Amino acid sequence: MKPALIVFLLLLLTALISGVGVGIANGTSVGTRNLATSAQEVHVDQLRQTMENASENLTTYALSRSTDAKLLYTNDSLKKDFTGINTEVGKVDLLNQSAWWDTKIVDKDNGDVLTWEGYFANGSEYWNEHGGWTKFIINNTTRVFNDYNELPSQVNLIKFSNMKVVGLENIQGEDFYKLAGSPIKPILKGMISQQVLAAFLPSPFPMPESIKNRSIDIDNTNLINSSSIVLTVWVSQNTSLLKRLDINSSLTITPSILNISSPDFRIESSINQSTVYSNFDSPQMIELPIEAQNKSIRVKDEYWRWAPDADWRWTVLGSSLIG
């Protein structure tokens, strides 16, 4: 899955690592009400617990996600940028242990379009890449399905973040608590590390060894001070289910920020992601296409996100369902 949020989550920013989803994002809001009294009625820790309980009892749900990313590379003689958009939809059926997602990445600079589709069915995983189907032999089906079932990971991200209730919004006739905050430091560092790696993959500048081998020590850099990760969350007042999660992340990288000796350069990365969850406990039709039977077969562990032949745009804008 996306390098799932909590690990990402992580792309994401997995994730990396977000744009506006559909559903609640397209609803009509009457605005955010002052929580002078409502804030006294809900405690963040209590809300986290009810969110966790609600997500554990789900049978099905659907999701839609929109991610936009901007990368700018500059030094004394160069200026290069990238702007891309990723849209994604998915369905999860926990009762039948099946799931589906479909994602499209558009490189706005050259018009390139990348598409990717995946199914989890009958204990196996199927990917449709560039019009060809692949069936993966999976040794740990529980782990892989838990990647497709991303909602608990998103709830965990909120659980391990410093969140505050900042408003109460009525959207399409339903009341939602609105929360805002940022991840606790260990998760923040993991998300920053992923975004740094993603920023360097298409970079015209050489990737430092500490990033290439993933040994970078965030505490020995100024990356935390040069970055910002803000979470905005909408939770149903009635059901305690997570409805929408926005992740807005920005990061600046220079040799001095990384605390390394290198010719001068500057990388600016911003990723905005919005995920909307819907159709809770409603029937989800997830049927593996007949064409998927005409497939090649690979072992799951032999293919992962950082494979040399993977397009770097999957990393920057990749689905959190893939990891």
C-alpha positions as CSV (number, residue, x, y, z in Angstrom):
1,M,0.0,0.0,0.0
2,K,1.1,3.4,0.0
3,P,3.9,3.4,2.0
4,A,1.0,3.7,4.4
5,L,0.6,6.6,6.3
6,I,1.8,5.7,9.5
7,V,4.9,4.7,7.7
8,F,4.2,7.1,5.1
9,L,1.9,6.5,6.1
10,L,3.8,6.8,5.2
11,L,4.5,7.6,1.8
12,L,2.2,9.4,1.5
13,L,3.3,11.0,2.3
14,T,2.8,7.7,1.2
15,A,1.9,10.1,1.5
16,L,4.0,10.9,0.2
17,I,2.8,11.7,0.7
18,S,-2.9,15.5,-0.7
19,G,-5.8,18.5,-3.0
20,V,-9.4,17.9,-2.3
21,G,-11.3,14.7,-2.4
22,V,-14.9,14.2,-3.3
23,G,-18.0,13.7,-1.1
24,I,-17.5,15.9,1.9
25,A,-15.2,18.2,0.0
26,N,-18.0,18.8,-2.5
27,G,-20.7,19.3,0.1
28,T,-22.2,22.5,1.2
29,S,-20.9,23.6,4.6
30,V,-22.7,26.0,6.8
31,G,-19.4,27.0,8.2
32,T,-17.4,26.2,11.3
33,R,-19.2,27.0,14.5
34,N,-17.4,28.3,17.6
35,L,-16.8,25.5,20.1
36,A,-17.0,27.5,23.2
37,T,-19.5,25.0,24.6
38,S,-19.0,22.1,22.2
39,A,-15.3,21.8,23.0
40,Q,-16.3,21.1,26.6
41,E,-18.4,18.2,25.4
42,V,-15.7,16.3,23.7
43,H,-12.2,15.5,24.8
44,V,-9.6,14.7,22.1
45,D,-8.4,11.5,23.8
46,Q,-12.0,10.3,24.2
47,L,-12.7,11.1,20.5
48,R,-9.6,9.2,19.4
49,Q,-10.8,6.2,21.3
50,T,-14.3,6.3,19.9
51,M,-12.7,6.7,16.4
52,E,-10.6,3.6,16.9
53,N,-13.6,1.6,18.2
54,A,-15.7,2.7,15.2
55,S,-13.1,1.8,12.6
56,E,-12.6,-1.7,14.2
57,N,-16.3,-2.5,13.8
58,L,-16.6,-1.6,10.1
59,T,-17.5,-4.2,7.4
60,T,-17.0,-2.1,4.3
61,Y,-16.0,1.3,3.1
62,A,-14.9,3.3,0.1
63,L,-12.4,6.1,-0.3
64,S,-11.4,8.8,-2.7
65,R,-8.1,10.7,-2.6
66,S,-6.5,13.6,-4.4
67,T,-2.9,14.5,-4.1
68,D,-1.0,17.4,-5.6
69,A,2.8,17.8,-5.5
70,K,5.2,20.5,-6.5
71,L,8.9,20.2,-6.6
72,L,11.3,23.0,-7.4
73,Y,15.1,22.5,-7.9
74,T,17.4,25.5,-8.1
75,N,21.1,26.5,-7.9
76,D,23.2,29.2,-9.4
77,S,22.7,27.9,-13.0
78,L,19.6,25.8,-12.9
79,K,15.9,26.0,-12.2
80,K,13.7,22.9,-12.7
81,D,10.3,22.1,-11.4
82,F,7.6,19.4,-11.4
83,T,3.9,19.7,-10.8
84,G,1.7,16.6,-10.6
85,I,-1.8,15.4,-9.6
86,N,-2.8,12.0,-8.4
87,T,-6.5,10.9,-8.1
88,E,-7.4,7.7,-6.6
89,V,-10.5,5.7,-5.6
90,G,-10.8,2.4,-3.7
91,K,-13.1,-0.1,-2.0
92,V,-12.5,-2.4,1.0
93,D,-14.7,-5.4,2.0
94,L,-13.4,-6.7,5.3
95,L,-16.0,-9.4,5.6
96,N,-14.9,-11.0,2.3
97,Q,-11.3,-10.0,2.6
98,S,-11.3,-8.3,-0.8
99,A,-10.3,-4.8,-2.0
100,W,-9.7,-2.7,-5.1
101,W,-8.1,0.6,-5.9
102,D,-7.5,2.6,-9.1
103,T,-5.1,5.5,-9.3
104,K,-4.0,8.0,-12.0
105,I,-1.0,10.4,-11.9
106,V,-0.8,13.3,-14.3
107,D,2.5,15.1,-14.9
108,K,1.2,18.6,-15.5
109,D,4.5,19.7,-17.1
110,N,4.5,17.3,-20.0
111,G,1.1,15.8,-19.9
112,D,2.2,12.2,-19.2
113,V,-0.4,10.0,-17.5
114,L,0.4,7.0,-15.4
115,T,-2.3,4.6,-14.4
116,W,-2.3,1.7,-11.9
117,E,-5.0,-0.6,-10.6
118,G,-4.9,-3.3,-8.0
119,Y,-7.1,-6.0,-6.5
120,F,-6.9,-8.2,-3.5
121,A,-9.0,-11.3,-4.0
122,N,-9.0,-14.9,-2.9
123,G,-5.8,-14.4,-0.9
124,S,-3.8,-13.0,-3.9
125,E,-3.0,-9.6,-5.2
126,Y,-3.4,-8.5,-8.8
127,W,-1.9,-5.4,-10.4
128,N,-2.7,-3.9,-13.8
129,E,0.3,-1.8,-14.9
130,H,0.6,-0.3,-18.3
131,G,-2.2,-2.5,-19.6
132,G,-0.7,-5.8,-18.3
133,W,-1.9,-7.9,-15.4
134,T,0.4,-9.4,-12.7
135,K,-0.6,-11.9,-10.0
136,F,1.5,-11.8,-6.9
137,I,2.3,-14.8,-4.8
138,I,1.9,-13.6,-1.2
139,N,3.5,-15.2,1.8
140,N,1.7,-13.0,4.4
141,T,-1.8,-12.3,3.2
142,T,-2.9,-10.7,6.4
143,R,-0.2,-8.0,6.1
144,V,-1.0,-7.3,2.5
145,F,-4.7,-7.0,3.1
146,N,-4.1,-4.7,6.0
147,D,-2.3,-2.5,3.6
148,Y,-5.4,-2.2,1.5
149,N,-7.5,-1.7,4.6
150,E,-5.8,1.6,5.3
151,L,-8.4,3.3,7.6
152,P,-7.0,1.9,10.8
153,S,-3.6,3.3,9.9
154,Q,-5.1,6.7,9.3
155,V,-6.8,6.5,12.6
156,N,-3.5,5.6,14.2
157,L,-1.8,8.6,12.6
158,I,-4.4,10.8,14.2
159,K,-4.1,8.9,17.5
160,F,-0.3,9.6,17.5
161,S,-0.6,13.2,16.6
162,N,-1.0,16.4,18.7
163,M,-4.6,17.3,17.7
164,K,-7.0,19.9,18.9
165,V,-10.7,20.3,18.2
166,V,-11.0,23.6,16.3
167,G,-14.5,23.6,15.1
168,L,-17.8,21.9,14.4
169,E,-19.0,21.8,10.8
170,N,-22.3,20.8,9.3
171,I,-21.8,19.3,5.9
172,Q,-24.7,17.9,3.9
173,G,-26.8,17.8,7.0
174,E,-24.3,15.9,9.2
175,D,-22.2,17.4,12.0
176,F,-18.5,16.8,12.1
177,Y,-15.8,17.6,14.6
178,K,-12.9,19.4,12.9
179,L,-9.5,18.8,14.3
180,A,-6.1,20.1,13.4
181,G,-2.6,19.3,14.5
182,S,0.7,17.5,13.6
183,P,2.2,14.1,14.2
184,I,4.3,13.4,17.3
185,K,8.1,13.7,16.7
186,P,8.9,10.0,15.9
187,I,6.2,9.8,13.2
188,L,7.0,13.4,12.0
189,K,10.6,12.3,11.5
190,G,9.6,9.3,9.5
191,M,7.3,11.3,7.2
192,I,10.0,13.9,6.7
193,S,12.5,11.2,5.8
194,Q,10.1,9.7,3.2
195,Q,9.5,13.1,1.7
196,V,13.2,13.9,1.5
197,L,13.8,10.6,-0.4
198,A,10.9,11.3,-2.7
199,A,12.2,14.7,-3.5
200,F,15.6,13.5,-4.4
201,L,14.5,10.7,-6.8
202,P,13.8,13.0,-9.7
203,S,16.4,15.5,-8.6
204,P,19.1,16.8,-10.9
205,F,21.3,16.9,-7.8
206,P,23.2,13.9,-6.5
207,M,21.5,12.0,-3.7
208,P,23.5,12.1,-0.5
209,E,24.7,8.7,0.7
210,S,22.9,9.0,4.0
211,I,19.6,9.4,2.1
212,K,20.4,6.8,-0.5
213,N,21.0,4.1,2.2
214,R,18.3,5.6,4.5
215,S,20.7,6.2,7.4
216,I,20.0,9.9,7.7
217,D,19.6,11.1,11.3
218,I,17.0,13.8,11.2
219,D,18.2,15.1,14.6
220,N,21.6,15.9,13.1
221,T,19.9,18.1,10.5
222,N,17.7,21.2,10.4
223,L,15.0,19.4,8.4
224,I,12.4,19.6,11.2
225,N,12.8,23.4,11.3
226,S,12.6,23.7,7.5
227,S,9.5,21.6,7.2
228,S,5.8,21.7,8.1
229,I,3.3,18.9,8.3
230,V,-0.3,19.8,9.2
231,L,-3.2,17.4,9.6
232,T,-6.8,18.5,9.3
233,V,-9.4,15.9,10.2
234,W,-13.2,15.7,10.1
235,V,-14.9,13.1,12.4
236,S,-18.6,12.3,12.5
237,Q,-20.2,13.6,15.6
238,N,-22.8,10.9,15.3
239,T,-20.8,7.8,14.4
240,S,-17.2,8.8,15.4
241,L,-16.1,7.6,12.0
242,L,-13.2,9.3,10.2
243,K,-14.7,11.1,7.2
244,R,-11.8,13.2,5.8
245,L,-8.1,13.5,6.4
246,D,-6.0,16.3,4.8
247,I,-2.2,16.3,5.0
248,N,-0.4,19.4,4.0
249,S,3.3,19.1,3.9
250,S,6.1,21.4,2.9
251,L,9.9,20.9,3.0
252,T,13.0,22.8,2.0
253,I,16.3,21.0,1.5
254,T,19.8,22.6,1.2
255,P,23.3,21.3,2.0
256,S,23.3,23.4,5.2
257,I,19.9,22.1,6.2
258,L,21.2,18.5,5.7
259,N,24.4,19.4,7.5
260,I,26.6,18.1,4.6
261,S,29.4,19.5,2.4
262,S,28.1,19.8,-1.1
263,P,27.8,22.3,-4.0
264,D,25.0,24.7,-3.3
265,F,21.5,23.6,-4.2
266,R,17.9,24.1,-3.0
267,I,14.9,21.7,-3.2
268,E,11.4,22.9,-2.3
269,S,8.8,20.2,-1.9
270,S,5.1,20.6,-1.1
271,I,2.6,17.8,-1.0
272,N,-1.1,18.3,-0.3
273,Q,-3.4,15.3,0.1
274,S,-7.1,14.9,0.9
275,T,-8.7,11.6,1.5
276,V,-12.5,11.1,1.9
277,Y,-14.1,8.0,3.3
278,S,-17.7,7.0,2.5
279,N,-20.2,4.2,2.1
280,F,-19.5,2.7,5.5
281,D,-21.0,-0.7,5.9
282,S,-22.6,-0.5,2.5
283,P,-22.3,-3.4,-0.1
284,Q,-19.1,-3.0,-2.2
285,M,-19.0,-4.8,-5.5
286,I,-15.4,-6.0,-5.9
287,E,-15.0,-8.4,-8.8
288,L,-11.7,-9.4,-10.3
289,P,-11.7,-8.8,-14.1
290,I,-11.6,-11.8,-16.3
291,E,-8.5,-10.3,-18.0
292,A,-6.6,-10.6,-14.8
293,Q,-6.5,-14.4,-15.3
294,N,-4.2,-13.8,-18.3
295,K,-1.4,-12.7,-16.1
296,S,2.3,-13.1,-15.3
297,I,3.2,-14.3,-11.8
298,R,5.7,-12.7,-9.5
299,V,6.6,-13.1,-5.8
300,K,5.4,-10.1,-3.9
301,D,8.6,-9.6,-2.0
302,E,10.6,-9.2,-5.2
303,Y,8.8,-6.0,-6.2
304,W,8.4,-3.0,-4.1
305,R,8.1,0.7,-4.3
306,W,11.8,1.6,-4.5
307,A,12.6,-0.9,-7.3
308,P,15.0,0.6,-9.9
309,D,12.4,0.3,-12.7
310,A,9.6,2.1,-10.8
311,D,8.7,5.5,-12.1
312,W,9.7,8.1,-9.6
313,R,6.4,9.8,-9.9
314,W,4.8,6.8,-8.1
315,T,7.0,7.8,-5.1
316,V,6.2,11.4,-5.1
317,L,2.5,11.0,-5.8
318,G,2.1,7.3,-5.3
319,S,-1.0,5.6,-3.9
320,S,-0.9,5.0,-0.2
321,L,-2.4,1.6,-1.1
322,I,0.9,0.5,-2.5
323,G,4.0,-0.1,-0.6
